[in-house]
Amino acid sequence: MSDWGDAWELPAYPQLPKLFTSAKTAKKRKHKEFFTTDELLEQPVKSWPTQPLDAAIAWLSSKPEAMTVADFGCGDARLAATVKQTVHSLDLVATTPGVIACNMAATPLSSGSVDAAVFSLALMGLDYGAFLVEAARVLKQNGWLWIAEVRSRFGGSSGEDFKPFLRCLQQLGFKLVQQDASNRMFVVFVLKKQQAAAGAAAAAGLKWPLLKACVYKKR
């Protein structure tokens, strides 16, 4: 168990690990089939000194205004409401006007249509690799992939290990440009698409590592 404290199961969505929820929330949502990214992350993340989404906003502030961005697992679409670029806000359920409700492994975006894909604590399902394969499809050549994820999810038998995850992204055609693990809560990866998106057979053959569940202290 990490130093975040006790964890509780999220009972309703079978492809979702035990992520960021409390006993009260789990009971309240017991019969609800879907959970938005924002609902799952709201309680623990708001208490963090630095918000991952703010890091994404800061990163985009240095990029051209003409860029088009796909925000995977957008929650309340704060990224689109804040940055100067055009943002396609994608999530399983649309709780805010402008959000495209879709399976993030099969979005309605055209192939090679966006300059950047953002995943801010959005790699939630056991099939999260399919979301990244979809990001590779919709990104233009030399497009950017920006990922922020909880550090403890990359824990291995010998401690924190990002290599298996990054190896899959490399096989998918991405090159790591920057890795920032200076924040004790989350790590940021910035990658560039160097090759054409992998074919269906190659993508299906990728062995994505299981990302561990997150736990947090009840306050």
DABELVEN-V309659 format. One record per backbone hydrogen bond with DSSP energy under -0.5 kcal/mol. CO is the residue of the C=O (numbers start at 1). NH is the residue of the N-H. If there is no record, write none. Layout:
co	nh
CO	NH
CO	NH
This chain:
co	nh
2	5
6	216
9	11
12	14
13	16
15	126
17	19
18	214
21	8
22	26
23	27
24	28
25	29
27	30
29	32
36	40
37	41
38	42
41	45
42	46
44	47
45	48
51	55
52	56
53	57
54	58
55	59
56	60
57	61
59	62
60	63
64	67
67	86
68	115
68	116
69	71
69	88
70	72
70	118
71	74
71	90
72	120
74	77
74	78
77	81
78	82
79	82
79	83
86	69
87	89
88	71
88	90
89	100
90	73
90	74
91	102
93	95
96	99
98	89
99	101
100	91
100	102
102	104
103	106
110	113
114	140
115	144
116	70
117	146
118	72
119	121
119	148
122	124
124	17
125	128
127	130
127	131
128	131
128	132
129	133
130	134
131	135
132	136
133	137
134	138
135	139
137	112
138	113
138	114
140	143
143	193
144	117
145	191
146	119
147	189
148	121
149	187
150	153
151	154
152	155
153	212
154	161
156	159
159	156
162	166
163	167
164	168
165	169
166	170
167	171
168	172
169	174
170	173
172	198
173	194
173	195
175	192
178	190
179	181
180	188
185	151
187	149
188	180
189	147
190	177
190	178
191	145
192	175
192	194
193	142
199	203
200	204
201	205
203	206
206	208
